[in-house]
Amino acid sequence: MLARKFSEMLEPAGITINGGNPWDIQVHDRRWYGRILRDRNLGLGESYMDGWWDCGRLDEMFHRLLRSGLDDRIKGGLLYLGRLLPGSLINRQSRRRSRMVAEQHYDLGNDLFLSFLDSHQQYSCGFFQDTDDLDRAQERKLQLIVDKLALSADDHLLDIGCGWGGLARYAARHYGCTVTAVNISKEQLQHARRNCEGLPVRFRDCDYRSLSGRFDKVVSVGMFEHVGHRNYRTFMQVVSRCLKDDGIFLLHSIVGNTSKTCCDPWINKYIFPNGVLPGMRQIARATDQLFVVEDVHNLGPHYDKTLMAWNDRFQQTWQNLKDRYDMRFKRMWEYYLLSCAGAFRARKIQLWQIVMTKFGFGRHQPDRRP
């Protein structure tokens, strides 16, 4: 009965239970059906980690699911809703809780991340214009950012959420500017400091709310997803306070098609605790009376290619990682990368680069040349 119900439900997406297409779901344990009915998204991810089902092309399965609108038609039960409510009722990204994502995700180990990232250690969307190579795409992304910032040797750049220091290193080496780079991940900071030795880059281990000083340019790449809807305005006020009146701010963030206050339960539990994707309406409200939006650039399709390249590299280097990470972790990581690739391919989520100047001082026309 349940198998037939699921088959009928998946038919509009062109997905078959135990079918012959690479995007079809192969069920190995019949308990899977009840688990999905009970736990929805969380159960789907956990049951994959547990080996209850497989799929030859997870990315394409999620693409088909999301393009069909099946996720919008299926509503979760009370248990599912109960997992979402805390994000609406409390500030899950407070100062006290802000380091949770660093401890659970970014501090997993540099050996893991550097095994599949490019030579610039960019854990964000590449720019695959006129190239299929990940390293070249990430270098083009870095160049795109510094061009939009109109970076020069006279600038002092503030990098909020600097990762492994790749952007700070690129800016300091190629433009000779001074960089203050901020992060809360101990593993990332340790690597970044080594990577930028001898360059005019200063690293700070602090929450963005503790920032002070005045900077010519401000950039934040892949960090705003951890700020939370209750703190969007605070984040923008901090940037406004730190940015000189004639300065430029570039925000690079994954953005949802709709404004929400919570995250997918599986992603929240296993990948990015307390994370949530902002919506454009939320960003607009947060910047109101603080900034002029000079340019909005959607790089969403490039993130699909980025995630697929990461997964290919992760699979190729797994032999060097398996002594530290078990098979359940491997399945968790590939599920994360490939489900996100499918979501970007379905255009359910986007990657926006937004260039802003201080309110009343906007004179900047950003350079989009690759």
N, C-alpha and C positions, 0 to 999 in steps of 0.2 A: 504493500500500500504506500509506504513512505517513498520507496524508490520510484514508483510511478508518479507520485505527486511532485517529486523533485525534477523528474524528467520533463513533466509538463511545464513546470515553472521556468526551467532553463531553455526550453525550446525557442522562445523569441530571440535569445542571444546566440543561437546556433551551437549550443554546447550540449553534449550528450553524456550521460553517465555511462562509463565503461565503453565509450565509443572509440572509433579508430582515428580521429583527428588529433593532432598534437595538442590542441587546446581543450580537448575533452577531459573530464574528471574521471580518474581511475580510483574507485573506492575499494580499499583493502579491508576495512572493518565496518560492519553494518551498524555499529554504534554511532558512526559518523552522522547519520541522518538525524537522530535524536539530539545529538550535540549541537548541530547547526540550528535546529529549531529552537533549542533552549538558549544558546549563547550567541547566535548570529555571527557578526564579524569576529568577535573574540574566539568563538569556537572554531570558525573556519581556519584561522591562523594557528591556533594551538593544535588542532587535529592534524594539520600539515606537519608541524614540528614533531608530533608524536608518530608520524608515519602512517596515519590512518588513510591517507589518500595521496595521490601523485598527479602530476600533470606535466606533460612534455614541454609545454610553452605556457608557463604561468603568466608571463607578461601579456600574451594574446588572450588568454582566458579572462583576465581582468579587464582588458580592453573591451572585449565583447560584452562582458557583464555590465560594465558601466555605460557603454554606448547604447545598450538596449534600454537603459533606465530602470533596470531591475532593482538597483539599490534604492531608488526613490519609491518604488511600489511596495517594497517589503519593510514594514515597520517593526521595530523591536518590541518586546514585551516589557513588563515592569522591571524585571531584573536588569535588562539592557539599559533602560532609561535611568535606573538607579546608579549605573556606572557613569552616566553623563552628567548627572545633576551637580556633583561637587564643583565642576568647572564653572557652573553658572552661579553658585552660591558663595564661594569663597575665592580669595586671591591665591591661586595655586602657584603663582610665580612671584611670591613675595621674596624679600631679601633672604629670609631664613630658608626658603625652599629652592632658591634659584640654582644652587649648586647640585641639586639632585640629578639633573640631566648630564652634567659633567661627570659625576661619579658613576652613573649607570651606563652612559653611552660613550662620551668622548674620552674617558679614562680607561676604556676597555683594554687598550694597549696599542702603542704606535706600530707594533709589528703587524697588526691586523689592518689598520687603515692604510699604511704606507705600502702594503702588499698590492693594493688595487688602485691607488690614486696615481696621478701623473707626477712628473718630476717637480712641479711647483706645489705639490701637496694641496690641491684645491678640492675641498669637499663641498662643492657647489656646482651649479650648472655650467658646462662649457659652452663655447660659441662655435658651432660646427659649420660656419660659413666657409664654403670652398675647401673643406677638408673632412675626412672621416677619421682622422687620427686624434686620439684623446689628448695627447700632450700638446699638439698644435692647437686644438680647440680651446684648451684651458689657457694657453698663452694668448690666444686671440681674445678671450674673455678678459684677461688682465689688461690687455692693451685697450680694449673697449672701455673699461672702467676708468683708467687713468686719462684717456682722451676726453671722456665725458666730464671728468673733474677738472680738465684743463690744468693738469698738474705741472708744476715747475720746480726748479731747484730752490727757489725762495720759499716754498710752501712748508708749513708744518701740518702734516696729515694725521688725523685721529682715526684709527682703525678699531671700531667697536666689534668685538667678537672675531679676533684675528686668526683663529684656527692655529695651524702649524706655521704661521708667519709667512706664507707664500706671497701674499699681496704686499705686505710690508717690505719684504726682501726685494721684490720686483720694483717697487716704487723707489726705494732707496738706491738700488744698484743702477737703474736705468735713468733716473731723473735727479739723483743727488739730493732729494728732499729729506727733511727730518720726519721721522714717524714715531708717534706714540701708539702702541698697540695694546689692546685690552682683552683679557680673557679670564675665565675662571676655571679652566681645565689645567690641572697640574701637568698631565702627560703632554698636552699640546704645548704648553709654555716651555717645558724642559727642552723639547725638540726645537721650538721656534728660536729660543735664545742661542742655541748652538748654530742654527741655520743662518742667523743674522750677525754672527760675530764679525766685528770690524766695520759694521755699517752703522749709520746714525739712526738706529732703531732702539727705542726704550720700551720695555714690556712692563705692564702693570697687571697684577693679579687682583682684580677688584670688580665688584658689581657696577654696571653702567650707572646706577643711581648715585654712586660715589664720585663720579667724574667731576673734575674742575679744570680751569684753564681756558685759553682761547686758541682756536685753531683756524687755519686758512681753509682747510678742506676737511670734511668728515665723510667716512665711508663705513657702511655696515653690510657685510655679505653673509647671508645665511644664518643670521642671529635673531632677527625680528620674530621668527617663528616660535621663539622661546620666551617672548616678552609677556604674552597674555593680554586678553582684551581689557582687563582692568588697569593695565599699565601702559597702553599705547600712548595716551596723552602724556604721561610722565616721561616716557622715552623721548618723545618729540620735544618736550620742554627742555630736557637735558641737552639734546643736540642743539637746539636753538641757543641755549645758554653758552654752549662751548664753541659755537660757530661764529666767526667774525661777521660783521654786518655785510661785507662784500664777498663772503665765502660761498662755497658750493657743497651740498650734501647729496650723496648718492646712496639710496637704499636698494638693496638687492635681496628679494625675499620671495619665497613660495607664497602664493596668494590663492585662496579659495574663490570659486565662482559666486558663493554666497557668504555673508557674514555669519560666523558661528562663534560660540563661546566654549566649545569643547572639541576634543579630538577623537579620532577613531579609537575604540577601546583597546584593540590589539596593539596599535602603534604606541598608545599611551603606556601600556603595561610593559612592553618589551623593547621599544626603541627610543622614543622621546618622551619621558615622563613629564607631564604637565605642559606639553607643547600644544599649540593650536595654530591653525593657519588663519591669518587675518583676511578680511575681505576688503575690497576697495572702498566700500562705504566707511568701514572702520578707520582705514588709513586717512581718508579725507577728513573725517571728524577730528582725528588726532592732530592733523596738521593745520586745522582751521585757525586763521589769524597768526600763524607762526611762519608759514612758508608759502612761496609761490611754486607751484609745480611747473617746471620748465619742460619736462619730457617724460613720457611713459613708454617703455619698450618691453614688449612681451617676448621672452625667450623660451616659453613653455615647451615647444616642440624640440628644442635642443636638450631639454632635460631628459626626455625619453632616450635619446642617443647616449647621453652621459651615463645614465643608470645601466643601460645595456652594456656599455663598455666596462663599467665597474664590475658588473656581474661576470663578464667574460674573464676579466683579470683575476677576480676572486676565485673562480673555478680553477683557473690555471695554476694558482699559487696555493691551493688548498693543501697540497702535500706538505708544504712548509709550515702549515698552521695547525694541522690536525693533532699534534702532540699536546697543544695547549687548549684547543677548543674542540668540544665533542660534536658528534653528528647532529644532535638536536640543535646546537648553535648554528651549524652550517645550514640546516634547513630553515632556521629562523632568519638568517641573514639573506639567503637567496629569496625567500618569500618577501622580505622587506624590499629588496632592490627591485625585484620583478613586478610586484604588485604596484609599486610606485611608478615604474615605467609604464605599466598598463593604464594607470590613472592619467598620466600626462598625455599618453597617446589618445585617450578618449576625450581629452580636453576638459576633464573634470577639475583639474587644478592647473595653475599657471605659474610662471616665473616672471615677475616684474622687476625691471630696473627703473627706478623713479629718481629723476634728478630734480633737486629743489634748491631754491635760494631763499634768503631771509625775506620776510614779508616787507614789501615796499622797496626792496633793493634789487629785484630780479632784472638782470641784464644779460643773462647767460644763454647762449644757444649751444647745446651740447653737440659734440662731434661724435657721430655714429660710425665713422670709418673703421673697418676692421684693422 
